[in-house]
Structures are given as C-alpha cells and as structure tokens.
Amino acid sequence: MMRLAEYRYSTVQGIRSQLLFVGQVEAVRMGEVVRVIAPDGRELEGEVLTVHKNDVLIQVFGECRGLDIHNTTVVFTDAVKQTPLSPTMLNRVFSGSMQPLDSKPMFVPERWWPAGGFPLNPTLRESPREFIETGISAIDGLTTLVRGQKLPIFSCSGLPSRRMVADILKYSRTPKGNFVVIFVALGLTHHEYAFYMRILEELNTHYVAIVNLAGDSVLERLLAPRFGLTAAEYFAFQHGMDALAVITDMTNYCDALREISSAREELPGRRGYPGYMYSDLAMLFERAGRIKGRTGSVTMLPVVTMPEDDITHPIPDLTGYITEGQIVLSREMHQQGIYPPIDVLPSLSRLMQRGIGEGLTRKDHRTVANDLYRQYARGCDLRGLAAIVGRDGMTEADRRILDFCDAFEREFVHHQTGRRSVLETLDLGKELLARFTPS
C-alpha cells in the first residue's frame, strides 16, 4: 500500500473533543501523521488512531476550537511520526510534540529518526556494566544504577518523588563525564512545570527536556517518552554519550494509554487498561541498553506512582516484570521525616554486581552493602519484637542492632541537601557498622 502523494479529504463526519471521525478514506495506515486544515486556514497536526474499513479516527494535537464538519480538510501524509535530532537540541526544553517551550527558535535538524526507534538485533546487545552515580546513598550504596539498566522508582501519592527526581537530575554523573540527562515529564500541572524549569536552570550537565502538560493532548503523552528515548539513542549511539532517561510519571502514560484504548473502543483488560499495555511498556523500557562497538549507553529511571499504594496494581506489576529491579519509596519513612524515604529491604538492583567493585566503585563495596543490608534487616525484625516485650526485655546485643537500625535511617538513608559521592557513601556505611559492632 504505497502512495506517491498526499491525499486530501473533506469528509469529516464528526468532532468530539480532540477526536475527528473521517469517512470515505482510502489507503491509510495506523499511526499515520495527518494535517488538519481549519476553516480559518490554521493547520493542526494529528495521528490516525483506528481504521475501520473506510472510516478513520484521528487524534488531533492542540486546540480543536473552530473546526466544523463542513469546512475542515484532512491531509494524509503517508508518514509516521519522526523525531528531529541535532546536537544543538542540548539544554533545550520541548513540548510533547517537539515544539520549543524555551522561547528559542526551533533548531535545524541534522537528521530525522522514527519516534518508535529502530529495531535492535538482540545479538548486538552488550551487558550493562559500570555504575552511574546519583548522589543518593541508598541508591549508590545498596541499589546501584548501572549503565544500560532500566531501574524504576515506585512511589505513592504524597511522597516526595518530585524532589527526588530533581536531585537525580542535579547530582547524577558518570566517572567518564560524557553524560546527558533526557528528562521526560508527563501530565504536569503548571506548578510542577515551574518547579522543574527552575531545576533545569540549575543543572551543570547537558540535558534535553520534553514536557507534556496536563492540558495537552493525551496522544502527546504517549509520544513524549518515544521522542525522549529517540534523543537518548541519538546521543548515546551517534555521539558516544551516556544518556540517563528520567521519565515521570509512567502512571500518567498508562492512563493516557487507557484513554486512547477507550476511544478506539477496544476490549479492556485488568482494571480497564488495554491488554497490550505490557508489550507497549516493553517497547519503551527495552530501548535502554548498550550496543557492541559503541561507547554510549541508554539508562532508564522511570517513576511509577502506585495507585492506592498497591504494588500489585497492573502498572507497577507489569513494570516489575520488564525492568531489572526497583527502588521503593516508603510512606512510613516519609512520615518520620526521612528523605529520601527509600525502603531498602524491598528495593534491589539486579545488575548491581556488574557496576561495583575494584576499578568501578571500590573493592569493598559488595561487602559493605551486604553487611548494611543484613544488620538493617535484623533490626527491622527486632522492631516487631520490641513492640511486644519492650526494649528493656531485650538483650544488649539486640538493643545495639535496634540502635543501628535507627542510625542507619537517620544518617545513611536520610540526607536533606547536597550530594554524596559513592566513596563518601561507603565510608559512612563502614563507620556505622564499626560504631555498632562490638569490639
């Protein structure tokens, strides 16, 4: 089904919000980019959502006010969504449709790549290795992030995931220094948008920001992470940089996926989400990685806000199947004033071993992490016993472990300002272990 020219149709049969229903259409495909010409001459962009015989459903980007069924023209371009790419897009902010949001003119693209990326031969994948330092002790010391890994942050409503994302943006780095942050924000309120813009102004590292606001098109919410990951692949595999893609919040992405699925009148799956949500998320997350013969890497830190604090909800549940570990935030620790409120016990990085040790972080990293985890796990178990018999009914050794548990949360997990290097983190862990270990 090839077309050599654009086709124009004036057969709009209905308009509902940002959805257009067009009839009598020939030779069209799913995901095709269209131009919608309003009666006053304005041009809007859209994308084909569904095709049923000769009837087409189109999602329009932008405001549909002024469109009518008699004087609106739809132009089918026979092209899929492309991402404009250039080194000059560094330190710029774009919308979910890749339009500048920073009052600067649009850059001249060096090349165009499909927003969905290029299929990667699995035999060309190289195992993730070498760490990315986030400046947060509970991550760097105990759930180390590795170049090429995908490691989600599981948060809950009301927890400071926004502040934690800001710290990761400010403090993350790699030992080699050839580093870029790709920040994708989905469904932001204007208050959140202003907050992140202030953070981006403070960054000392290269970045590309793609921001989708709450009032923007839901289809842009689905495209924004694809644009961001295409930019990450471009800088990683064309320019040899280590790209860290921070995406917040994947729950908004999945809700947009459900909304589009409903517009297509598809049969719902678990809790109303489409049955293909797993494969859709996998197509995003599996774009992280390294390629043999290339020096760059794409690493992902997606944020998932768990609805109703339920880690078995379809979004975190499916995310956990695809990714290589998780960082879990705790409401109880947040209520105790601990920041960042990372719950160490359910958090893990399955690829941690490939990013730590001699020549990477420090020779004793694995030993320190194991000892801290072991002592803290014992302390958490003893807290349940202390609630029953009281501290006075416990042995001196048990009370020492309880004291270690409290100190670990207050001094190691908690730090309000600034960054800690991985060496400072390991030194602090060793000092804590020595302080509460009998001589």
Backbone torsions as a table, in degrees:
resi	resn	phi	psi	omega
1	MET	NA	86.4	-179.6
2	MET	-112.5	143.4	175.3
3	ARG	-124.8	143.2	-178.1
4	LEU	-101.3	-5.6	-177.9
5	ALA	-148.5	162.6	176.0
6	GLU	-73.0	145.0	177.6
7	TYR	-112.1	135.0	-179.3
8	ARG	-109.9	137.3	179.2
9	TYR	-132.0	137.9	174.0
10	SER	-118.1	40.4	-174.4
11	THR	-114.1	42.5	176.7
12	VAL	-68.1	124.9	-177.0
13	GLN	-102.3	-17.7	-180.0
14	GLY	-169.1	153.2	178.1
15	ILE	-133.2	124.3	177.7
16	ARG	-134.9	108.1	-176.3
17	SER	56.9	-118.3	-179.8
18	GLN	-102.7	22.1	178.8
19	LEU	-110.3	134.1	176.6
20	LEU	-116.4	135.8	176.0
21	PHE	-108.6	117.9	-176.1
22	VAL	-119.9	132.5	-179.1
23	GLY	-109.1	169.1	175.1
24	GLN	59.6	40.3	-177.9
25	VAL	-100.2	136.1	178.6
26	GLU	-112.6	145.0	170.4
27	ALA	53.5	67.6	177.9
28	VAL	-129.6	158.0	-177.7
29	ARG	-132.6	156.8	177.3
30	MET	-61.9	138.7	177.9
31	GLY	80.8	1.4	-179.3
32	GLU	-67.8	138.6	178.2
33	VAL	-80.0	135.6	178.2
34	VAL	-126.5	157.0	171.6
35	ARG	-112.3	130.9	179.6
36	VAL	-108.6	118.2	-178.1
37	ILE	-100.8	114.7	-177.6
38	ALA	-75.5	164.0	178.8
39	PRO	-57.9	-28.5	-179.4
40	ASP	-89.6	6.4	177.6
41	GLY	96.2	-9.0	178.1
42	ARG	-63.5	148.2	176.3
43	GLU	-115.7	129.0	175.7
44	LEU	-118.1	154.6	178.3
45	GLU	-103.1	150.5	178.7
46	GLY	-150.9	179.8	-179.5
47	GLU	-142.8	142.8	-180.0
48	VAL	-73.9	122.6	179.1
49	LEU	-92.0	-47.7	-178.7
50	THR	-140.3	153.3	175.6
51	VAL	-130.4	121.5	177.2
52	HIS	-128.8	103.3	-175.2
53	LYS	57.3	-113.6	-179.8
54	ASN	-105.3	11.1	179.6
55	ASP	-105.4	137.4	-174.5
56	VAL	-128.5	137.2	173.9
57	LEU	-106.3	127.7	-176.0
58	ILE	-121.3	133.6	171.5
59	GLN	-96.0	125.6	-177.8
60	VAL	-97.8	137.1	172.8
61	PHE	-86.8	126.0	176.0
62	GLY	102.1	-173.6	-174.3
63	GLU	-80.0	127.5	-177.5
64	CYS	-95.1	7.4	-179.3
65	ARG	-61.7	134.3	179.5
66	GLY	99.0	-10.6	177.3
67	LEU	-79.2	145.6	172.9
68	ASP	-141.2	167.5	-172.6
69	ILE	-79.6	-13.7	-175.2
70	HIS	-95.3	-33.2	-171.1
71	ASN	-120.2	18.0	178.9
72	THR	-103.0	134.1	-179.5
73	THR	-113.4	137.0	178.0
74	VAL	-114.9	126.1	-178.5
75	VAL	-109.3	119.3	178.2
76	PHE	-91.6	124.3	-169.3
77	THR	-96.7	-9.3	-176.5
78	ASP	58.1	39.7	179.4
79	ALA	-141.4	149.4	173.7
80	VAL	-94.6	169.2	-176.4
81	LYS	-66.4	129.5	-179.7
82	GLN	-114.2	151.2	179.0
83	THR	-105.7	122.1	174.7
84	PRO	-74.8	136.4	-174.8
85	LEU	-134.9	142.1	177.8
86	SER	-170.3	150.0	174.3
87	PRO	-59.7	-23.2	-178.7
88	THR	-75.3	-3.4	176.9
89	MET	-81.9	-5.2	176.4
90	LEU	-62.4	143.0	178.5
91	ASN	60.9	35.4	177.1
92	ARG	-122.8	159.2	179.0
93	VAL	-119.9	129.9	-177.0
94	PHE	-127.7	159.8	175.3
95	SER	-82.4	177.9	178.5
96	GLY	-67.9	-9.3	174.3
97	SER	-109.7	18.8	177.3
98	MET	62.1	38.4	171.3
99	GLN	-104.4	140.8	-176.7
100	PRO	-61.4	138.4	175.0
101	LEU	-114.6	4.3	-174.0
102	ASP	-108.1	21.0	176.7
103	SER	65.5	15.1	175.8
104	LYS	-105.9	155.3	-179.9
105	PRO	-68.6	157.7	177.8
106	MET	-64.5	137.4	179.3
107	PHE	-73.3	160.7	176.4
108	VAL	-86.7	115.4	-176.5
109	PRO	-63.3	136.5	172.3
110	GLU	-78.6	-34.2	178.1
111	ARG	-158.7	167.2	176.9
112	TRP	-121.9	130.2	176.5
113	TRP	-121.9	148.1	176.0
114	PRO	-59.1	139.1	-178.4
115	ALA	-62.2	-28.0	179.0
116	GLY	-78.2	-3.6	179.8
117	GLY	79.7	178.5	178.2
118	PHE	-103.7	139.3	175.9
119	PRO	-59.8	135.0	-177.6
120	LEU	-105.9	126.1	176.6
121	ASN	-62.6	120.9	-177.2
122	PRO	-58.0	-27.7	-179.5
123	THR	-70.8	-14.3	178.8
124	LEU	-92.1	-5.2	179.2
125	ARG	-72.0	140.5	175.2
126	GLU	-112.9	145.4	-177.0
127	SER	-63.2	138.7	174.3
128	PRO	-59.5	141.3	175.6
129	ARG	-160.9	162.9	-176.2
130	GLU	71.3	142.0	-170.6
131	PHE	-94.6	158.8	169.1
132	ILE	-112.6	124.1	-177.6
133	GLU	-85.5	126.1	-179.7
134	THR	-99.5	-13.6	-176.8
135	GLY	82.4	2.6	-179.9
136	ILE	-110.7	120.4	-170.2
137	SER	-60.8	-43.6	-176.4
138	ALA	-63.9	-25.9	176.3
139	ILE	-85.7	-54.3	-175.0
140	ASP	-64.0	-36.2	-176.0
141	GLY	-84.4	-37.6	-168.8
142	LEU	-119.3	-25.5	178.1
143	THR	-132.5	60.4	-170.2
144	THR	-59.0	133.8	177.5
145	LEU	-86.2	131.4	-174.7
146	VAL	-114.1	143.0	178.7
147	ARG	-57.5	123.7	-179.1
148	GLY	96.2	-0.3	-177.5
149	GLN	-90.1	160.0	170.2
150	LYS	-120.4	113.6	-172.0
151	LEU	-131.3	102.3	-175.9
152	PRO	-78.4	156.2	172.6
153	ILE	-108.1	116.1	179.0
154	PHE	-93.3	112.9	-178.5
155	SER	-115.9	178.6	176.2
156	CYS	-133.0	159.3	178.7
157	SER	-58.7	130.8	179.0
158	GLY	94.1	-10.2	178.2
159	LEU	-87.5	155.4	-171.5
160	PRO	-81.0	50.7	179.0
161	SER	-66.3	-32.3	179.3
162	ARG	-63.0	-44.2	178.4
163	ARG	-66.3	-37.2	179.8
164	MET	-66.6	-41.0	175.7
165	VAL	-60.6	-41.8	179.0
166	ALA	-60.9	-41.8	178.5
167	ASP	-65.7	-39.6	178.4
168	ILE	-64.4	-40.4	177.5
169	LEU	-61.5	-41.1	-175.6
170	LYS	-76.7	-36.9	-167.0
171	TYR	-105.4	-12.3	-176.0
172	SER	-68.4	145.4	177.5
173	ARG	-165.8	165.8	172.9
174	THR	-117.8	154.6	-179.7
175	PRO	-58.0	-32.7	-178.2
176	LYS	-75.6	-26.2	174.9
177	GLY	87.3	-12.1	179.0
178	ASN	-84.1	81.3	-161.1
179	PHE	-132.7	141.1	175.3
180	VAL	-140.7	139.4	176.6
181	VAL	-102.0	127.0	172.7
182	ILE	-104.3	110.1	-176.0
183	PHE	-105.1	119.7	178.7
184	VAL	-118.1	119.6	-178.8
185	ALA	-117.2	128.9	-172.9
186	LEU	-118.2	129.0	174.2
187	GLY	67.7	38.1	-177.4
188	LEU	-75.7	143.0	165.8
189	THR	-77.1	168.0	-179.7
190	HIS	-66.3	-32.2	176.8
191	HIS	-65.4	-44.6	178.4
192	GLU	-66.4	-38.0	178.5
193	TYR	-60.9	-45.5	179.4
194	ALA	-62.7	-38.3	179.8
195	PHE	-62.6	-49.0	-177.3
196	TYR	-69.0	-32.4	177.5
197	MET	-64.1	-36.3	176.3
198	ARG	-65.5	-40.1	179.5
199	ILE	-64.5	-43.5	-178.5
200	LEU	-62.8	-34.0	177.9
201	GLU	-65.5	-23.6	-178.0
202	GLU	-91.0	-7.9	-173.7
203	LEU	-68.4	139.6	174.6
204	ASN	-99.2	-6.2	179.3
205	THR	-102.8	163.5	174.6
206	HIS	-68.5	147.5	178.3
207	TYR	-151.2	160.2	166.2
208	VAL	-133.4	125.7	-177.9
209	ALA	-113.6	132.6	175.7
210	ILE	-124.8	116.2	-169.0
211	VAL	-119.9	127.1	174.2
212	ASN	-113.6	120.3	-179.6
213	LEU	-84.6	161.2	-176.3
214	ALA	-60.3	-30.9	-178.4
215	GLY	-87.9	-2.0	-179.6
216	ASP	-79.0	170.0	-179.2
217	SER	-59.6	140.1	177.8
218	VAL	-67.4	-27.7	177.4
219	LEU	-67.7	-33.9	173.6
220	GLU	-62.4	-32.6	178.9
221	ARG	-65.9	-29.3	176.4
222	LEU	-81.7	-29.6	-177.8
223	LEU	-81.6	-32.1	-173.4
224	ALA	-54.7	-49.9	178.4
225	PRO	-64.1	-29.8	177.7
226	ARG	-69.2	-41.8	174.6
227	PHE	-61.0	-44.3	-178.3
228	GLY	-62.1	-43.7	-178.6
229	LEU	-71.6	-31.1	174.5
230	THR	-65.3	-41.2	175.6
231	ALA	-62.7	-40.3	178.6
232	ALA	-62.6	-43.3	178.4
233	GLU	-64.2	-37.5	179.5
234	TYR	-62.6	-49.5	-178.5
235	PHE	-71.9	-31.2	-179.2
236	ALA	-73.8	-48.9	-168.2
237	PHE	-101.1	-11.9	174.1
238	GLN	-103.7	-28.0	-176.1
239	HIS	-120.5	5.7	172.9
240	GLY	67.5	26.9	-178.8
241	MET	-97.7	156.9	171.8
242	ASP	-91.6	112.0	-176.0
243	ALA	-101.3	125.1	175.0
244	LEU	-106.6	111.4	179.8
245	ALA	-93.8	111.9	177.5
246	VAL	-103.9	116.5	-176.1
247	ILE	-118.1	122.5	178.0
248	THR	-136.9	121.4	10.8
249	ASP	-127.9	132.8	-176.6
250	MET	-66.8	-19.0	175.1
251	THR	-64.7	-39.7	176.2
252	ASN	-64.8	-36.5	176.8
253	TYR	-62.1	-47.5	-178.0
254	CYS	-66.6	-34.8	176.0
255	ASP	-65.5	-37.2	175.9
256	ALA	-66.1	-37.6	177.5
257	LEU	-62.0	-40.4	178.4
258	ARG	-66.6	-38.3	-179.9
259	GLU	-66.0	-42.8	178.1
260	ILE	-65.9	-39.9	178.2
261	SER	-61.2	-39.2	178.0
262	SER	-65.9	-39.0	178.7
263	ALA	-64.7	-30.7	178.1
264	ARG	-80.8	-6.5	-179.4
265	GLU	62.3	40.9	177.5
266	GLU	-85.9	155.3	177.7
267	LEU	-68.5	128.9	-178.9
268	PRO	-76.1	156.0	174.3
269	GLY	-105.1	-139.9	-178.3
270	ARG	-61.1	127.2	177.5
271	ARG	53.1	30.9	175.4
272	GLY	86.3	-5.6	178.9
273	TYR	-79.5	150.4	-177.1
274	PRO	-66.5	151.5	-177.9
275	GLY	-65.7	-21.4	-179.2
276	TYR	-92.5	14.0	-178.2
277	MET	-61.6	-35.9	179.3
278	TYR	-60.2	-49.5	-178.1
279	SER	-68.1	-32.8	177.9
280	ASP	-65.1	-46.3	177.3
281	LEU	-64.3	-38.3	-179.7
282	ALA	-63.3	-37.7	178.8
283	MET	-62.8	-29.9	175.9
284	LEU	-78.4	-54.5	-172.4
285	PHE	-66.1	-33.4	-177.4
286	GLU	-74.3	-2.2	174.4
287	ARG	-78.3	-10.1	171.8
288	ALA	-74.5	148.4	175.8
289	GLY	148.0	-171.2	178.1
290	ARG	-128.4	155.2	-179.1
291	ILE	-120.9	136.6	179.2
292	LYS	-59.2	133.3	179.1
293	GLY	86.6	-5.1	178.0
294	ARG	-113.3	139.9	-176.5
295	THR	-83.2	-21.6	-176.0
296	GLY	-82.1	177.0	179.9
297	SER	-154.9	155.9	172.9
298	VAL	-118.6	118.5	179.3
299	THR	-117.4	141.8	-175.9
300	MET	-120.8	136.1	170.6
301	LEU	-126.3	82.0	177.1
302	PRO	-81.7	142.2	176.4
303	VAL	-100.3	131.7	179.0
304	VAL	-124.3	115.7	173.6
305	THR	-86.7	114.4	-174.2
306	MET	-76.2	116.3	177.8
307	PRO	-58.5	131.6	178.2
308	GLU	58.7	27.3	179.6
309	ASP	57.6	27.5	-172.8
310	ASP	-103.0	107.9	-178.8
311	ILE	-73.7	-13.0	176.2
312	THR	-90.9	1.4	176.1
313	HIS	-59.3	148.4	-175.6
314	PRO	-52.6	-35.4	-175.7
315	ILE	-68.1	-57.6	177.1
316	PRO	-66.2	-30.9	-179.0
317	ASP	-63.0	-49.5	179.6
318	LEU	-69.3	-36.2	178.0
319	THR	-60.5	-41.0	-179.9
320	GLY	-64.6	-30.8	177.9
321	TYR	-67.8	-34.3	-171.7
322	ILE	-87.9	-35.9	-171.1
323	THR	-90.4	178.8	-172.5
324	GLU	-114.1	60.2	-179.9
325	GLY	120.0	-168.9	176.1
326	GLN	-165.0	153.6	171.9
327	ILE	-113.4	118.3	-173.0
328	VAL	-107.2	127.0	175.8
329	LEU	-92.2	143.6	-173.5
330	SER	-111.0	128.3	176.0
331	ARG	-68.5	-36.5	-179.8
332	GLU	-63.4	-43.3	179.1
333	MET	-67.5	-36.1	176.6
334	HIS	-62.9	-40.1	178.6
335	GLN	-66.2	-22.7	177.0
336	GLN	-86.5	2.1	178.0
337	GLY	83.4	16.4	-179.3
338	ILE	-89.7	128.1	176.9
339	TYR	-132.1	134.5	-9.3
340	PRO	-73.4	141.5	-174.3
341	PRO	-80.1	60.6	-177.5
342	ILE	-83.1	121.9	175.9
343	ASP	-83.0	106.1	-170.8
344	VAL	-65.8	-37.9	-170.7
345	LEU	-65.5	-47.4	177.9
346	PRO	-82.2	-6.7	179.9
347	SER	-84.8	143.6	176.4
348	LEU	-160.7	156.1	173.0
349	SER	-123.3	111.1	-174.9
350	ARG	-70.1	-17.4	-179.6
351	LEU	-105.9	12.1	-175.8
352	MET	-54.4	-40.8	-174.4
353	GLN	-61.4	-25.2	-178.4
354	ARG	-82.6	-5.5	-177.1
355	GLY	-118.1	2.6	-176.0
356	ILE	-125.9	170.9	177.0
357	GLY	110.2	-173.3	-176.6
358	GLU	-62.5	132.9	-178.5
359	GLY	85.4	-10.7	179.1
360	LEU	-116.3	-62.4	173.2
361	THR	-116.4	-80.2	175.7
362	ARG	-156.8	152.6	-172.7
363	LYS	-58.7	-35.3	-174.7
364	ASP	-92.5	11.2	-174.5
365	HIS	-59.2	-48.1	-178.2
366	ARG	-62.7	-41.2	-179.4
367	THR	-65.1	-45.8	179.6
368	VAL	-62.4	-45.2	-179.5
369	ALA	-61.9	-43.9	179.3
370	ASN	-62.5	-43.8	-179.1
371	ASP	-65.4	-42.1	178.0
372	LEU	-63.0	-45.5	-179.0
373	TYR	-62.6	-43.1	-177.7
374	ARG	-64.0	-46.5	-178.5
375	GLN	-67.6	-39.2	-179.7
376	TYR	-68.5	-39.5	178.1
377	ALA	-63.0	-41.4	177.3
378	ARG	-63.7	-41.5	179.4
379	GLY	-63.1	-39.7	178.7
380	CYS	-65.4	-36.3	175.8
381	ASP	-65.6	-41.6	-178.2
382	LEU	-69.9	-22.9	177.2
383	ARG	-62.8	-36.6	176.5
384	GLY	-64.8	-39.5	177.0
385	LEU	-67.4	-40.0	-179.5
386	ALA	-63.8	-31.0	178.6
387	ALA	-68.2	-20.2	-178.7
388	ILE	-95.6	-51.0	-174.3
389	VAL	-99.4	-12.6	-177.2
390	GLY	81.5	158.3	-178.3
391	ARG	-63.8	-33.2	-177.6
392	ASP	-65.9	-22.9	-179.9
393	GLY	-89.7	7.9	-177.6
394	MET	-108.7	159.7	179.7
395	THR	-73.7	163.8	179.0
396	GLU	-62.2	-37.6	179.4
397	ALA	-64.5	-39.6	179.0
398	ASP	-67.4	-39.2	178.8
399	ARG	-65.0	-34.1	178.6
400	ARG	-65.7	-39.0	178.4
401	ILE	-67.5	-37.5	176.2
402	LEU	-62.9	-40.0	178.3
403	ASP	-65.0	-39.3	176.8
404	PHE	-61.6	-42.3	-178.8
405	CYS	-59.1	-45.9	178.8
406	ASP	-64.9	-44.2	-179.0
407	ALA	-66.3	-36.5	178.9
408	PHE	-60.6	-43.8	179.8
409	GLU	-70.2	-41.2	-176.5
410	ARG	-74.2	-33.7	-171.2
411	GLU	-108.8	-35.4	-177.1
412	PHE	-91.3	-56.4	-179.0
413	VAL	-69.0	-41.9	-174.0
414	HIS	-86.2	125.6	161.3
415	HIS	-156.3	125.9	-169.4
416	GLN	-76.7	-45.1	-172.0
417	THR	-129.6	157.6	175.0
418	GLY	75.0	176.7	-179.6
419	ARG	-113.5	155.0	171.9
420	ARG	-115.9	131.5	174.1
421	SER	-71.6	163.6	-179.0
422	VAL	-65.4	-30.9	177.7
423	LEU	-69.4	-40.5	175.4
424	GLU	-62.9	-39.2	178.2
425	THR	-61.6	-46.2	-179.6
426	LEU	-67.5	-38.1	176.9
427	ASP	-62.9	-42.2	179.0
428	LEU	-64.4	-40.9	178.3
429	GLY	-63.0	-43.3	178.5
430	LYS	-64.3	-39.3	179.7
431	GLU	-64.7	-40.1	177.9
432	LEU	-64.2	-43.7	179.5
433	LEU	-64.0	-41.5	-180.0
434	ALA	-67.6	-34.6	-177.4
435	ARG	-68.2	-32.7	-175.0
436	PHE	-110.5	12.6	175.1
437	THR	-102.7	124.9	-178.1
438	PRO	-63.8	140.0	-178.8
439	SER	-77.3	NA	NA
